[in-house]
Amino acid sequence: MNKKLAMVGIGAVVGTMLLASSVYAGVGDAPGYEALKTAVRKTAAVDNVTRQVNVSVQDNGQSLLDVRSTIKTDRASEAGSATVAVASGGVQMMVAFYNQDGKHIIKTDGSDVYKLLPGQEEHASAHRPHWDGPADPEAGREAEQVFDALVGNLKNYVVLDEGPGSTKDIRVQLSGSQIPTVVNTIGSLLIKHGAAAQGEHQLTPADTLGFDTASLREAMPHLTQDVKIDEVKLNATVDADDHITNQTAQIEISGKDADGRGHAVVVSMDMSLSSLNATVPDKVDLSGKQVEELKLPEGRGWNHHE
């Protein structure tokens, strides 16, 4: 997605992911940890997969943002496709993305124009991670020890339930003092400042998506005082082949804006995986289609954080 659209509510979402990563990395020898590590490895090894990812944001019980997406990826061909539906206040939009044949294509609902992003093949090649070999096992063990020290006794809150047919359910629920101070502090800083970062040299949202996503960002509460993470609920469902088939997360955040108004923000995420090793990303035939090749201002390139 366009960077600015992806930044909508990103502070809260990043805070959720930070806590989730800390929980899962620091549970030590708790029963659920080894099961989850195995599932993560097995799922990461899947060549292609279809993901349904839904994210919603509520403030004081009012819906601010609802994003529903279907994402198909194939690692071998480096191809992918996605459909994303966004609803926020009076803004509703459906956007289709295609990554095919080294090209990145965007089409918005209500338009017959397919927009071709400039310079993407070279940019992707220049900044794609290069894997020289397997990760250093010792470095991985040392990283786990660091996380263990940071999150302390979070392992005591991880619950593993065995389901029918060798399926598993891994659950975590934390609230109040159960949430480590270091995680709450870092998460709160990200919530307050994470959405402020902007790339200097980029196409505008209207250029790529057909509408200005600044209105979506402005609809989010800007928490500046007494920001804290109040509760986190996480769940991972693992199938008999040790693949994660569903992940859910909900984080409750409270704080005040610059005017002193109180906010109770709830960020929810649900991601399901299907068609593992049986997914073929959608492609679009541009023959006879209206194609607009977007141009960057002369002398400007893609920001490295795009």
Summary of the structure (lengths in Angstrom):
residues: 306
radius of gyration: 20.7
end to end distance: 9.5
largest distance: 60.5
contacts: 899
relative contact order: 0.24
helix: 31%
strand: 37%
